[in-house]
């Protein structure tokens, strides 16, 4: 109406002037709108990123949660257009539209060597195949974890074609895309750390359970043997132990003494230890006077029932407290020592009489015997004693232990054991224990 009135009152020139002015104002308004649009889109993207970041922080970790969070926040983050967020090789966290096939294989091959986002304008060759076919403005950003030597995924966005995109306006969106990639990488790293923690807690629980089962098998209630003293300690290096000992009551007042070491650590060694201890005790009751036969039967059963590469070193002795005779077999174990209390102290080594148990089918062991006189001491141990290391990495060896034992033969079995453990503790000087330590001291009382 205004234009019609102007035309009537002022004529065609005034009408044309008004029309031209309105056209110029419209064009300028459109140009200003397009100029402000990239900044508005960037601000919107960062706003959505902030919301996504909070959602990730407030959601329990897990890679299965990432697609749900992206579905809730990505729709309004970038200008409408096909968008894919994926993890190599073909795990899509987000893809819109659902039926879109972006053909990511050549893009991924190129992206593996990229660590920054990149914009590709219409008419520019595609960097993954060199094609100059007409395409929309494209934005690509790699997803790189904190410890990754190459990208683990990517973001691929085709921008809508109804906006006059230039390099600066597309570049405005590269920065929030890179921020999105970093946020996804952080969420994946958080999920992996969470899974690792759950796995660690599961393994720790299993180790504690195995340790409790083992503790229930160890006879820490040491029997009293008239005329004798017996002291035993087992210090595991971790939740479970590959070491074990046993004290087995046998007919006619005899006592079976076992000390053994599974050559490994962890749950596998703990299970092997339980099986070894059970079989040794079972066959010891059946063949109480013949340690060699006990080892033969235990070895045959271990070889038949297990397929692992584990084996166990063991010493089994049958003590007759009335006479002081100890019949024994040594299956590849550290040799125990008998320390004589005569005027001239003599140390007798109870050497190995065969292979460790579980090494060879059909293996056999010889049997030996030693006489323990009043005042004598028998020291049995596992390799955690001579292999104990100080902060410099130096090993203890068995000689210092024997020297301390020689100088303290008059002590009770319990006090002598404490002296020996004190020597080990002083040597390691607080260094971390790397192997189980088992120490057994048997002492025969002097008459009167």
N, C-alpha and C positions, 0 to 999 in steps of 0.2 A: 504494500500500500504506500509506504514511504517512497519507494522507487517510482511508482506510478504517479504519485502527486508531484514528485520532482520533475518527471518527464513532462507533465502538463504545464507546470508553472515555469520551468526554466528551459525546457526544450531538450532535444537529443544530446547536445554536448554535455550538459550537466548529468544526464542519466548515464552516459558512457563513463564519465569521470568517476561517478559513484561506484559503478560496476567494477571498473579497473581497481579502484581502491580496495573494495571488498575482496577481490581476487588476490591482490598483493598481500592483504592481511591474512587471508586463509593460507596462502603459500608460506608466509613467514611463520605462522603458528605451527604449521605442519613441520617445517624445518626445525623449529625450536623443540618441538615434541620429540622428533627423531634424535636430536642432539642430546636431549636429556635422558632418552630411553636407556642407553647403555649403562649410565650411572645408576639409574633406578633398578635396572635388572641386576647389576652387581650388588647393590645394597640388599635387594630381595634375596639373592643367593646367599650372602653372608648371614642374613637373618635366619634363613632356613638351616644353614650350617650350625649356627649356635643352638637352635632347637634340637637338631640331630645329635650334636655333641652331648647335650644334657641328657637326651634319651639314652645314649650309649652308656653314660656314667651311671644312670639310674636303673639300668636293666642288667640282670644277671648275665655274666659273660657266656659266650657260646657262639660259634660260627653260624648256627642255625637261626640265631636271633637277628643277624645282620640283614638278610633279605626283608624281614618284616619291618625293621626300622627304616630301611631305604624306601620301601613301598609307602610308608606313611609320610615321608619328608621330601622325596625327590620330585614328586609331581609338580610342585610349584617352585622348585629351585632354579630351573633354567627355562629359557623361552621354549615354547612348545615345539617339539620335533623329536624324531627317533633318538632314543638314549639307551645305551647298554653299559652296564657295570659288571665286569666279569673277572674271574680268577682263572689263571691258566690251568688246564688247557681249555675247558669248556664249561666251567661252573658259573652260571649267571647268578649274580646277586640281585640284579634288577634289569629288566628289559621292557621297553615300552615303544611301540605296541607289542603285544604278546606274540603276534604272528610274524613279526619282523625277523628276517634272516640277514644279519649284518655282514656275514662272510668274514669272520674275524681272523681266519688263519693267516692270510698275508699281512694283515695289520699287526697281528701278534709277533710274527717273525721280525718285522721292522721295529716294533715297540720294545723288543728285548734288549736293544742297545740304546734306548732312550731313558733319560732320568728327569726330563722336564716336559711340561705340557707344551703343546704346539697347536697353532691355528693354521688352517689351510683355506684360503679364499677361493671363490669361484674363478676358474680359469687357470689356477696354479696346478702343477702336476702333483698327483698323489704320491707321497714319498715311498709307499710300499709297493707300487707297481709302475710309477712314472706316467700313468694315464692322465691326459688332459681333458677327458670327457667332461661335459657340463655336470657340475655337482653343486650342491648347496655349500655354504660355509660349513666347515668341519672343525671340530675341536677334539683333540686326543690328549689324554694325560695318563702316564704310567702310575701304577700302584706299587710302591717300593717299601718293603719292610725295613726296620732299623738295621738289621744284620744281613740283608740280602745283597748279593753281588749283582743281581739283575732283577728287573721288575717281576712281580708275581701275578700281576693282573693289569687291567686298564679301564679307562673311561672313554667312551666313544659317543660323541654327540653331533648330530646333523641339525644345524640351526634352520629355523623356518625362513622361507624365501621372501616374505612380504615386508622385509625391513632392509633399508639400504646399508648393508654391513660394510664396514671398512676394517682395516687391520686393527686400528685402535679399539673399535667397539668389540671386535671378537676377542682381542687380547684382554679386554676387561673381564671376560668370562673364563679365561684360562686360569687366572689366579684363584678364583673360588673352586674351579675344578681340581686344581692341584691341592688346595686345602681339603677338598672332599676325599681325594686319593690318600692323603696323609691320615685323615680321620679313619678311613676304612682300614688302612694298614695298622694303625694303632689298635683298632677294635679287634682285628685278627690276632695281633700280638698278645693282646689282653686275653683273648679266648684261649690261645695256645698256653699261656702262662697258667690260666685257670685249670685247663685240662691237665697240665703237668703237676699242678699242686694236688689235684684230686688223685692222680696216679701215685704221687709220692705218699699221700696219706693212706691210700689203699695198701701200698707195699709196706709202709711203716706198720700198719695194723697187722698185716700178715706176719711181719717179722716179730712183732711183739707177741702175737699168738703162738708162733713157733717157739719163741724164747720161753714162754710160759709152759708150753708142753715139755720142752727140754728140761726146764728147772724141776718139773714134777718127776722126771726120770732119774735125776742125779741124787744119789743117796747121801745127802748132807748130814743125816743122822748117823754119825760114825759109831759102829759097834765097839764095845769094850772087849778087849782080848786079854785075859789074865796073863800077866808077865810081859805084855807088849804095849806099845803106844803107837797110835796112828793119827796123823794129821793130814788133811787134804784141803786144797783150795783150788778153785777154778775161777779165773777172771776173764770173761769173754771180752773181745775187742769191740763187739757190737751187740745188737739186740739178740742175735743167735750165736751159737758156738759150734765150731767143728770139732772141738776137743770134748772128750768125755772120760769119765772114770767110773768104776763100779767096784763094789765090795760084796762078794757073793758068798753067803753061808753054804758050806758043803758038808756032806756026811762026815761023821767021826771027828767033828770039831775043826775040820780044816777050813781055810778061808781062801777064796779066790780074789786076786787083786788084778784089776784091769786098768790100764791107762792107754788112751788111744787118741788119734788125731786124723780127722778127715782132711785130705789135701785139697781144700777149697774153702770158700766163704759164702755166706748168704743162705737163702732158703733151701737151695739144692743141697748144700753141705749139711744143713740142719736135718733135712729129711733122711739123707744118707747116714748121718750120725745116729738117728733114732732107729733105723733099720739095723745098722751094725751093732748097736748096743743090745737090741732085742735078741738078735741071733746069737751073739756071743754069750749072753746070759742063759739063753735056752740050751745051747750045746754044752755050756760049762756045767750045768746041772746034770746033763746026761753023761758027760765024760769028765767027771770032776778031777780025776787024777792024771789026765793026759792033755796038757795044753796044746800039743801038736795036733791032736785029733780035733780039738775044739776049733783051731784055726782052719784045718782042712775042711771040716763040715761047713763052717761059716763062709769060707771062700767059695765053695761049690754052690751054696745057695745064693750068695751075692751075684756071682757070675750068671747064674740061671735066671734070676729074678730082675736084674737091672740091665739097662742098655747104656748107662752113662759112662763117661770116661773118668769118673771119680774112683778113688781108692782110699784105703785107710791104713795107717801104720798103727800097730798095736803091740802092747806087751801084756802077756797074761801069765801070772804066776800063781801056783797053788802052794800056800804056806801051811805047814804042820806046826802049830804053835808049841806042841809038846816037845818036839825034837829040834826045831829051828831050821828044818830043811825046807828050801824053796825050790820047787820044780817049775820050770818056766819055758816058754817059747817067745821069741822076739820077731814079730812080723815087720821088719824094716823100720822099727821105731828107734828113736834116740836111746842109746844104751843107758839103762839105769846103773847106779854105782853103789857098791857095798863099801862102807868105810869101817875098817877094823879099829877096835879100841885097844889093841895091844900096844906095848911100849913103843914099838916101831910101827907107825900108822901105815897101813897098806890099803890102797884103793883098788877094788876089783870091778872090772867093767863087765856087764852082762850083755855080751855082743849079740848082734842080730843072728837069728837062726833060719831066716827065710825071707821071701819077698813080702811086700805089703799085701794086705787082703784086697781082692778085687782086681788084681793086675793080670793074672794068668790062670786059665782053667787047668785043673789038675795039679796045681802047685802043692808042694808038701813042705813041712817044717820039721826040723829036728828038735829034740827036747834036751834041755840041760838042767843042771841043778847046782845050787850053792848052799853052803851052810852058813846060817846067820848065828853068830855066837852072842852071848850076853854082852851088852855094851855096844854092839855094832849098830850101824845105822844104814838103812837102805833109802836111797833118794831116786825117785822116779819123776819124770818131767816131760813136757811136750816142747816142741821147738820154739815156742814163744819165749822160753827162758833164754837159751843161748842167742836167739835172733833179736832180742830186745835191743832197741837202738836209742842212742842219745841224740840231742838236737843236731849234732854234726853228722848224723847218719852212721856213726861207728857202731858195730855190733858188739854185744857183751861177750859172747863165747861162754863155754861151760867152766873154764878153768877158774875164774874168780869165784864162782859159786862153790866149787869143790874146796878151794882154799878157805873160804869162810866156814864151810862145814867141818873141815879138819880142825880148825881152831876152836870149834864150839861143840865138840862131840859129847861133852858132859851135859848139855842141855836136854830138856825133854823134847819130844818130837814136835810139839806145838811151838815151843820157844825156838827151836832150831829152824823150823819153817818160817817163823817171823823174821829171824835173822837173814835168811836167804831172800825173802821177799823184800826186806829192807835194802839189801845189797842191789837188787834189781831196780828198786825205786830210786836209790841214790844215783845209779848209773844213768838211767834214762832222763833224770832231772826235769821231769815235767813234759817230755816229748810225748806226742800222741802214740798210744798203743796201737800197733798195726797187726798184731796176731794174738790169738787166745793164749793165755798162760795157765797151765795146770801144773801143780806141784804137789807131790805126795811124799811124806816122810814116814818111814816105818822104823821104830826103835825097839830093840829087845832090852828089857830091864836087866840090870846086874842082880845077882842073887843077894838075898838079905835085904 
